[in-house]
Amino acid sequence: MSIEIKLSRSNRIYRPNESLEGKIIANLSSSISHQGIRLTINGSVNLQVRGGTAGVIESFYGVVKPIPIVNRTITVQPSGRIASGVTEIPFSVILKERGKDNMEKFYETFHGSDISIQYLVTAEVARGYLHKSLSTAVEFIIESEKDSLPQEPISPEMVFFYITQDTQRHPLLPELKSGGFRISGKVCSQCSVLDPLIGELTVEASGIPIQSIDIHLLRVESILIGDKIATETTSIQTTQVADGDVCRGLTLPVYVILPRLLTCPTIFAGPFSIEFKTTIVITFKSEQTKKHPKYDPKTPRSYMAMESVPLELVRKK
C-alpha cells in the first residue's frame, strides 16, 4: 500500500497568492478504512551555524530555531473507505489566505550552506491506533508574487572597476609589484535572477604574462545569533573569461548564466540575510601557479589579483 502526491504543475513552481493544486494517488492491494485524509502545508526558514563561523557555545548547538512561514492543515476527505486499486483524490488549497495574518513573509525557495527556505506539502491517511498511517511528502517551489514585483523591466546596473598592484590588499610576488599591471572593466551590480550577468574587461597593461581570467560568483549567508552575526561565504560558480595570456587593449565580454538552484533574490531579513557578490580573479604565470593549480577564490594568493563587486539579485515580472 502506498500513496503519492502529484502536483498540477510539472515544475512545481507556485506563487503565494495562487492555489496549490494536485492529486493524492492511493495504490492499494485491498480496500481500507480510514479516519480522514489530511493535507498539511509547511514552510520554514531553517538556519544552521557551522563550527568556525560562530563562537564555541553556538557551535555546540549547531541549529538555530527555524522561522515558521506557513503551517496549515486541511481535511481533504472525512473518514470512510478507499477502494482497492488506484484512487485519485484531487485537492486545492490557497497558499496565502487573504485577511489572515501569516507568520512570516513568503520568501523564495532557497537551499544554501547555512540557510534553507523550504516548502513541503504532506498527505496523510489516518488509520487509527491498530494500523500504521499512510503518508508522503513532496517539496514545491515558491517564487515572489507578481504584484510585488517592479512594473518596469530591470535594466542591469553597471559598476566600473580597476585592478592594479596598488588596489590589492594581500602580498604580491615581487615581479608583479615591479612589473605592474592594470585591468579595467565594468560588471553588473544588480540584475534579474533570470538574466545573465554581463560586463566587459580589458587588460590595459601587464609586465607578467597572464595565465587565466575567471569570474567567481560568491554567496554570502549571514545569521544573527544574539548580538553576533555568523557569516558563511561560498563559491557557487566559476566562469573562465580567458585562458592564457591576453592581448593588451582587447575588450573581453563577460557573460555568466546564473545557477537557478543556487541563487535567489537578495534577502535582508531581521534574523538572516542572503547576499551575492562577483569576484574577478586574474591569475599570472609563475612557479607558484604550478605548485598550486587549485585555489579558493576567497583566499588571495601572491600570484593573483582580484576585485570583488556586490551583486544584488532581483526578480522581474
N, C-alpha and C positions, 0 to 999 in steps of 0.2 A: 504494500500500500504506500502511495506517495502522492504528494501534491506539489504543484509548482505555480509560480506567478508568471504570467505573460503580459507585459505592458503593451499598450496600444501603439507605442512608437518604438521602432527598432533601435533608434539611437539613445533611447531612454532620457532625452533632454526635455525638461519642462521648466516653466516659469512659475513663480509663486502665486500669481493670480489665475493660474489655469487649473483645470481638473486633472487629477491623476486617474487615468482610466486603464482598464485591462481586464484580465480574466484569471480566476483561480481554477486551475485544471487539476481535478482529482482522478487518479488512475487506481482503481480498486479491483481486487480479485473477487471480492464479495461485498454485498451491501453492508453498511454500518449505520448505527445510530449515533447521533452527536448532540451536544448540549449548546450548539451555536457555533457559527463561523465568524470569526472576528478579524478585522484588518487594522493594523497599527502603523501609523506614520511617525517615524522618529528621525529627527535631525539634530545634530550637535556639533560643536567645535571641540575637538579633542586636542589637549595640549600635553606635551611630554618634554621634560627637561633632561637632556643628556648630561652625563658626567663630564665636567670640564667646562661647561658653558655657564654653570651656576656655582653656588657655594657648596660646601661639603654637606650641609644639612639637606639642601634641596636635592642633591644627587641621590640621597638615600630614598627619598620619596618618589622621585622619578616622574610620576604622573600628576599633573595638576588637575583639579576638579574640572570636569567638562562643562562647557557653557551650553545649556539647552537652547534650541531654536524652536523646535516644534515637537510635541508628543501628544498624539491624539489617537484614540481607538474608536472604531465604529463597528456595529454589528451588520454583517453582510446578509446573514440568514439566521433566523431563530432556530431553536432546537428542532430536530427532525431526523430524516434519514437521507443517506446518499446511496444511490443505486450502484450496482457493480458496473465495471467498465469505465469508460472515460466520461466524466461530467465536467462541463464548463459553467462556472459561476461568474457572471460579469459583476464588476464593481466600478464605482466612480466616486471620487472624494475630492473636494476643493482643498488645495494645499493651504492657502492663506484665507481664513474666514474673515469676511468683512464685518466690521462692527465689534470685533473681539480683539482684545489686547494679546498680541503674540509675545512669546517670551523674549525673542531677540529678532534682530533683522535677519532676513533670509540671505545669508552670504552665499556666494557661488561655490559649487563643489570644488574642493582642492585637497590634494594629498601631497604633503611635504615631508620633510625630515622630522620636524618637531610639532607641526600644526597639521591637523587633518579636519576638513569640513565634509561631513558625510551625511547622506540622507538614505534611509532604508525604509522599505515597506515590507511588513511581515504579515503573513496569513497564518491563522491557527484554527484548526478544527478541534474543539474541546470535546473530550470523550469521557470525562468523569474520572473517578479515582481508580477504577479497575483496569482502565485501558490508557495506554500512552497517547497523548495528544499528537496530532499531525501538524507540523509547522514547516514553513520555508520562508526565506527572506531574499530580497533582491535589492541592489542599490540602484537608485535613479539619480540623474544629474540635474542640478539646479543652475539656471542662468538668470541674470538680472531681468527684472520686469522691463518691458519696452517703454512703459510710461515714465519710468525713472531715468531713462537714457537720454542724452542730449539730442535735441532736434536736428541741429546742424551736423553734417559729416565731420568726423575728427580728421583734421589735417595734421600730419606729423610735425612736431615741434623740433627744430634742429638746434644743436649746440655745437659751437666750434671748439676744437681742441688743438693743442700744440704739445709735442713730445720732444724734449731736448734733454741733454745731460743735466741741465740746471733745474728741470722740473721733477727729477727723480729724488725720492726721499730715502732710497736704500743705496748701499755701497755699490759702485760700478767698477768694472775692470779698468785698470789704468789706461789701456789702449782705447777704451770707449771715452774716457774723460779727455784724453789728449786729442783723439781724432775728431770727436764731436759728431753730432747727428741732429737732424731736425725733420720731424714728420708732422704734417698738419692735415686737418680734415674737418669733417662735420659728421654727426651721427644723431639719430633720433633720441630725444629725451622724453617724448610722450608719443604713444601710438596705440592703435587698437590691437587687442589680443588676436584678432583675425587677420591683421595685415602684417606684411613683412617688416622687419627692422631694416631701414635703409640709411645710406650715407655714402661717404667717399673719403679717401685719404690719399695723400701724396707724399712720397719720400723726396724731400727737397735736397737733403744732403746727408751723407753718412761716410765717415772715414773707414769704417769696418764693414765688410760685406754682410748682408742680411741673409739669415737662413730661412726665416718664416715670419709671417704676419697673421695673427689669429684674433678672432673676436670671441670673447667668452661671455656667456650670459650667466649671471650670478643671481641667486635667490637669497634674500635676507629675511629670516624669520625671527621675530622678537616676541618674548613672553614676559609679562610683568609678574614678578613674584615678590610680594610685599613691597619693599622700597627698592628692589633690584630689578634689572632687566637682563634676561638671559637671551643672547643673540647667537644664531647659528647661520653661517653663510655657506651656501652650497653651489658648486658649479654644476649647472644642469645642461649646458650645451656648448660645444666648441665648433666654430666655423672657420676654416682656413681661407684667408683672403688672398695670400700669395705664398708660393713655395720657391725658395731660392732668392738670390739677390735681385732686387727690383730696380728697373730703370729709373734714374733720377728724373723728377719732374713729371712722371707719368701718373695720371689720376686713376686710382683703382676704385671700382664701385664696391659698396658694401650692401649685401642683400641676404638677410637672415630670416628664415622661416621659423616662427616661434613654436615651440612644442606645446600643443594644447593641454596635454595631460599633466604637464609640469608647471604650468603658469595659470594665472587668474588675474582679474583686475586688481590693482594695488589696493590694499586694505589698511586703513588706520583705525582700528577699534581701540577701546579702552584697555582691555587686558592683553591684547596681542596686535601684531601688525605683520603684514606680508609685503615686502618691497622687492624691487629688482634693480639691477644695475648692469651696465655694459662695460667690459674691460678690454681695451685694445692692447695687445701684447706684441712687442717687436723682439724677436729672438735673433741675436747676432752670432755669426760663426766664430767659434773659439774652441780651445781644447776643453774648456769646462762644459760646453754643449755636448761634446761626445761622451763625457763621463756621466752626464745627467740627461739622457734623452727624454725622460718623462718628468713633468713638473706640475706643481699645483699653482694655478693662476692666483690663488690667494696669498702665496708666499713668493715675494720677489726674489729673483736671482741676480747675481752680479753681471751676467751676460745678457740680461733682459732689460727692456724699458717698457713702461706701461702707463696707461692713463684710464681712470675709471669715471664713468658718467652715469648719474642716476637715471633710471628709466621708469616712467610712470605708465602702467598699462591700464587701458580703459576699454569699455565695451560700447559699441555703437549699434544703432538700430539696423 
